[in-house]
Amino acid sequence: MTDTTKLMKAKNNLLEFIEDEKSDIFMLLRTEEHQTPKNPPTLEEYIEMEEKIKKESKELSEAISKTTDEKEMQQLMAKQAKGLIYQNLGRYKNDRLLLNDNGIKFILDNDEEINDINNNKLYSSLIKRYAQKLEFPWDGGLDENGDIYPSFNKYPKLRSEVVNFISLLKQYLLVSMKEKYNILTLDIIPDSQNTLLAIFTLGNKVNEQITKEANEFFQKKLEDIFENPFIDKTSEHYLLRIKGLGISEIAQVKEFTNSGGIHSELEIMEHIREHRKKEYLKNVKFYTDMLKDARGENNLQLKDIKKWIENLIETMKIDLELQEFEDEVYKGEHLQCKKLIKNNELTLDALLQIDYESEKAIKEHPLRVQKYGREIIEKKFDPNIKIKTVFIERSKRMRFETVAEKRLNNIEKSIATFNNFLSKTNVANYDFSKDDMIGIDERITKAVNTFRLNYEQFFASNPDKTVNKNSKIEKFKKNIDGTDPLIIKNIKDNMKGGD
């Protein structure tokens, strides 16, 4: 298949996906927690969850009060805090990956200074974590100093439409960019919840001019596929629009509204509201009675107890009012959606606008401001998929690492095949002795010793190539030829016969 044919095929496949109104990659913007709509808890389920939280909180508080070890106490408190963070992580549309210094350090998993990090290393580490489904740092909000702190969780599971879209986009861009540039590899990964990173590895040195020209060429190739792809002022982000964007979200809202699900949900909310009021009145009576029975050693102590109980009751009252306000906002959201559906005006932008206005109203409620202080209102959520291009040079170091890793893997696999002779099945099929195995060992060892001799001579003649403070050198000297006592002990422990 010629490059022209490959390009036409990749282009047609991508165009077919974009034109398909059933294809919806809006879920790429969603975290795993809210990809699947969940029914609201019944009153019984709500009470059960409430009791579970109370029980866990009580057990943890008792454990904290019993310990005298400060370090253990801090660990228990950290566990409690982490549990609260994980409880809601990923449930909100604005949850996103954290790529500040703390987040990057976690991704790299080492103590390197941010200024010394090579971009190649950062992006390859992101790809690796994504591929291995490891944890990522999420934006966990602001700490007491006003700084963003990371909360760690797995990356959202991408739906098949998203995987398909990335695959088709990758095929098209890789073939089309090869027309003009020496493109070696291309990786497309989600960077945040509304950005894709297109990381091109070039076989030549990347300078500012090449990056600029490549971006312009990249833009033209996107224009061949997408309708008016918008490029921002930084020449880094391109908005990609497809016909099916948000169609699943709209369908879910319509189905829920038209099926009358809102009525049963509001009924459940009313039962839960009544339950909260009863619990509030029960707690007020309990603490009021406690205050009546309080016997302090002096008036000052009694005054402190009274103040503490009054503050506690006031906090419970605020929580109750805030929850009722949030319920009313939620009810208002559904009424707005119902009106839009009736007028055939329900769009993804309209849904996101309703979400934004609701969040704004809740966070700016006077009682919430009184309790939590001023909270940052996230900017309006952009449903468009953005793609950011990154052109990196495949350095000599990268070439070495790639080739060396490939050869090592092949050698390790080849040597491992000799273990197959030792299986019960193969013992019956082959006739061999320990001398045969020693003969194989000798030949492998001879090849390794020749390699060792060659590189020792090379670095003796090229001292500038020797890396100082390399811990591997001293460690390797202990392990050479299996003289490390731990290696010998391990062999003896696993021997089942022989000498």
N, C-alpha and C positions, 0 to 999 in steps of 0.2 A: 504494500500500500504506500503510495507516494505521500509526501508531506502535504501537498495540496488536497488530496483526497481525505487525509486525516483531519485537516483543518475544516473542510466542508462537513464532514461527518460530526465532528465535535460541535461545530456551530449549529447545525440542524438539531442535534440532541438538546442543546441548551435552549434554543429558541422554542422548541416543543414544550419544554418544562415551563418556561416563562409565560407562554400563551395559555397554558392549562390553568383554568380558574379553580380547579380542585387542589392544585399544589399550594400549600400554605407553609411558608417558612417563618411565619411570625412567632412560632413556638421557640425559635432560636433565641428570641428575646426574653423567654420565660425561664424561670428556674424550675427544677424538677417538681418542687412542692406544689406549684400552681399550674402545672401543665394539665393535670387531670382535675376537673371540677369535683368538689366533694360536697355531699349533702350536709347541711348544718346538723349539729348534734341534737338529739332529742333531749327533753328535760332530764330523763333518766341517765342518758349518757353524759350530759353536762354535770349532773350531781356526782356521778361516778368519777369523772375527770377532776372535779373540784376536790373530792375526798382524797384522791390519789396524790394530788399536788400537796395538800395539807399534810398527809402522812409522810411523804418524802421530805418535805420541809422540816417537819418535826423531828424525824430521825436524824437528819443532817445537823440540825441545831443542837440536838442532844449530844451527838458525836463531837461537835465543836466545843460544847461546854465541858465535856468530860476530859478532853485532851489538855495536857499541860505543856506539850511540846509546841513551841511557836511555829516551827517549820511545818509540822503536820497540820496545825490549825490553818495556816495559810493555804496549804494544798486542798483541804476540805472546803474552804471558802471559795477557792478558785474553781473547784469542781461544781459548786453550787452556781457560781456566776456563769460558767461555761454551759451548764444545763439550761439556764434561762436564755442564753444567746442562741443555742441550737434549737430551742423550742419554736422560735419564729423565723429562723434563718431561711431565706429563699421563698418566703410567702408573699413578698411584696414585689411589685413590678420594677422598682428602682434598685433592688439588690444587684450589686455588680462586683466583679473581681477587683481586688485592690492591687494596684500596680505602683504604689508609692515605695519608698526605700524599704520599709519594713516588709511589705508584701514581696518585693523582689528578692530580698534576702532569704525569705522563706522558700521561694520557688527554687533558688539556687542551692539552698540547703548547705551553706558554708558561711564563713566569716569574712569573705572578701569585702573590700571597700567598694561602695557603689561606683565611685569614680573610676575604678580599675576594671570594671566589668566590660568585656567585649560584647557588643550587640549580638554577635553570632551565638555566643554562649547563652545569653539570656533567652533568645528566641528558641534555640534548640532545647533548652531546659523546659520551656513552656510546652513545646510540642511533645517532649518526652512524658511530662506529667499528664498531659491530656490523653496521650495514647495509652498510658498505663492506668488511667482512671484513678489517679492519686488525688490527695486533697489539694485544694487551692485556697489561698487567702481571700476572704470576702470582706467587703467594706462593712465593718461591724458598728459603724456610727462614731460618735465622738466620746472621748474619755473625759475625765474631770478637768483636764487641762485644755480641752478643746481640740485635741489632736485625734486624727482618725486612727483607729486601732483595728487590726485584722481579726476576723473570726474564721476558723478553718472548717471547710466542708468540701465534699466532692463536687466536681463540676456537673452542671445539669446534663441529664441524659438527653442526647439529641434524638429527635424523631427521625423516622426514615426519610421524610421529605427533605429535611435539612441535610442529612448525610448525602442524599442523592444530589441535592443542589450543589453542595461543595465539590462533590466528585465531578459533576458535569462542568462546573465553572473551572475547576483545576485543569481538566483535560483541554478545554478550549484555550485557556490562557497560556498553558505550557506550549501547546503547538503553535499558537499565533505569535507568541513572543520569540519563539525560536527562529522565526522568519528573519529577524534582524539582529538578535542578540544571542550570545553563546550561553543560553540558559541550561544549567546542569540539573537543577532541582527546583521544585516549587512546592511549598507547604502552605495550605490555607487553614488557619485555625481561628476559633473565636477568641478575641482579645478581651473584650468586655461584652456586655449584653446587647450592644448594637453596633459592634465593629468586628469585621473579619480582617485578620492579618494575611496578606498575600506576600509570602517571603520567597523571593527569587534568589537563588544562588548562581552567581555569574562566574564564568571561568576566567574572567579578566579583571584587572584592577578597576575598582569602582571609585570614580571621582565625582565631583559636583556636576560636571557637564554631562557625564554619562547618565547619572541619576535623573537629571532634568529631561534629557532626551527620551530616556526610557519611560518616564512618567507620561510624557506627551504621547508616545507611541501606545502606551497602555490605555490612555484615555480614548484614543481613536478606536482601539480594538473593542472597548466597552461600548462605544457609540454604535458599532456595527451590530450589537446585540440588544442593548437596553435602550429604552425610549428616553431620550434626554437625561443621561446620567449626569447628575450635578456634581461639580468639583468645587471644593471649598477654597478659601483664600490661601490655605497652607499648601495646597496642591498635594494633599495627602489622603483625603477622604472622598470617596465617590459614593453617592446614594444610588442604590440599585432598587428598582421597582419591578415587581412582578404582579400579574393580574390576580393571583390567588391570595395575595398578602392579607392575612387577618380573616379569611373567610371562615375558618373553623371557629374563631372567637365569636364572630357575629352569629353563626349558626347556633352555637351553644346558648347565647343570650336569648335568641328568638325562641328556641325550643323551650327553655326554662320559663319564659314569660307567657308564651302561648299555651303551655300545658297547665298553667295555673299553679306552678310550683311556688310562686311568690306568696300565694295565700296560705299554703300550709307552712311555709317558712316563717311568715309573719306571726302565725298562730303559735308556733314553737317559741319564737322570740318573746311573745307576750307571756307565755308560761314561765320562761326563764327569768323575765323581768320581775314577775310576781315572786318567784323563788328568791331572787336577790333581795327584794324588799323585806321579805320575811326574815331572811338571814341577817339583814342589817338591823332590823328591830330586835331580833333575838340577841345580837351582839351588844346593842346599846343597853338593853336590860341587864345583860351579864356584867358589863363593865360599870354600869351605874350602881348595881348591887355591890360590886367589888369596892366601889368608892365608899359606900355607906358602911361597909364592914371594916374599912381600912383603919388601923390603929397605929399611928406613927409615934415614935419616941418623943417627937416634938412637933410643933405646928409647921416648922419649915419642911420637914420630911413629908407630912401630910399634904402640904401645898404642892410639893413636887409631884407626888402621886396623882393628885387631882389634875394638875396641868398635863401630865403624860396621858391620862385617860381622855381628857377633853380633846387633845390633839389627835389621839387615835380615832375617836368617834368622828371628828371633823374630816379626817382623811378618808374614812369609810364612806362618809356622806358624799364627798367629792367624787370618789371612785364610782359610786352608784349613779350620780348625776351625769358623769362623763359617759358611762356605758349607755345610759338611756339616750343621750344625745347622739352617740355613734349609731345606735339602733335606728334613730329617726333619719339620720343622714343616709344610712343603708337603704331604708325604705324609700327615701327620696330618689336615690339612684335608680331603683327599679321603676318608679313612676315616670322618670325621665325617659328611660329605655322604652317603656310601654308606649309613650307618646311618639317617640321617634319611629318605632316599628309601625304604628298606625299610619303615620304620614310617609312611610317608606323612605325615611331619612337616616336610618341607622347605619353608620359607617365606623371604621376602625378609629379614625380621628375623633369622631364624636364620643365613642366609648372611652378613649384615653382622656379626653377633655373632662368627661364626667368624673373619672377616677381622680384626676388632678384637683378639680374643684372640691371634691369630697375630702381628700387628704388635707387640703389647705384649710377647709372649714374646721376639721377636727383638731389640727395642730394649733390653730389660732384661737381656739375656745379659751375664754378668760380663765376658767378653772384649770385647764391644762397648762396654760402659761404660768399660773400661780404655783402649780405643783412641780412642773418639769423645767420651767424657764422657757425662753424663746428657742424653738427648734427650727432647724434649717428646712425650708420647703424645697423639695427637689424640683428641678426645672421640668417643664412638660416633657413627657416621654415621647421620643421620636420613633415611630413605627418603621421607618425606612432602614433597610440594611445598608451599613456603610462598609466600604472596603478600603483598607489602608495598605499602600504598597511599601515594601521594604526591600531594597536591593543590597545584597551583601556579597562581598568578594569571597570566593573559595580560596583561602590563603594556603600557603605551602604547608602550614601546620595542619589545616583541615584535610588536605590531600593525604598527608602522612597518616593521620588518625583513621581516616576512612579505609585506606588500603591496608594498613597494619591490622586493624580490627577484623577486616574481612579474611585476611590470611590466617590470623590467629584462630578465628572461629573454624576455618577449614581444617587446620592442624589438630585442634582439640577434638573435633568430630571424628577425624581419621583415627587418632590414637584411641578414642573411646570405643571404636568398633572392635578393637582387640579384646575388650571386656566380654564381647558376645561369645567368644570361645569358651568362656568360663560358665556360661549358663547351663542348666541341666539338659536342655534340649540339644545344644550343640556338643556337649560332652559325648552324647550318644552318636553324633554324626561325624566327629573328627577324632583322630588319634594324635595326641600330642603329649609331651612331657614338660617338666619344669625347665629343662635345658632349652627347649624351644622358646619358652617365654623369656628366659634370660637372654637368648640370642636376639629376640625382638627388642628387649630392653636395651641391650648393648648398642644396637644400631641407632635406636632413637637417641640414646645418651650421647653417642659419638657425634650425631648431627647437631645436637644441642651444644656440645662442647666446642665443636668447630665454629658454630655461630658465636658462642661466648668469646672464643679466642679472637675472632675477627673484629668484634665490636670493641673489645678491650684494646686491641692494637690501634683501632681507628681513633678512639678517644685519647689514647696516649699520644698520638700524633696531632690531635686536634683538641688541646685542653680547653679552648674557648667554647667548645660544644658541651662540656660537662657542666651540669647545673649544680651550683653550690647549694648547700643546706637541703639536699634531697634525701629525705628519710628512707627512701626505697633502697639506697645503696647499702647502708649499714644493715638494714633488715635482711636484704637479699644475701649478704655474706653469711648470715647465720643459717639460711635455708639451703644454700648451695650444696648439691649432691646429697640432699637429705640428711645432713649432719645435725640439723636442729633436733634436740632431744624430744621435743613434742611430736615431731613427725615420726621419729623412730618408735616412740611409745604408741602412737596411733596405729602404726603398722602392726606392732606386736599384739596390741589389744584385739585387732581384727583377724589375726592369723588363726586358721583352723587346722593347721597341720604343717608339714614341711620341716625345715631345720629347726 
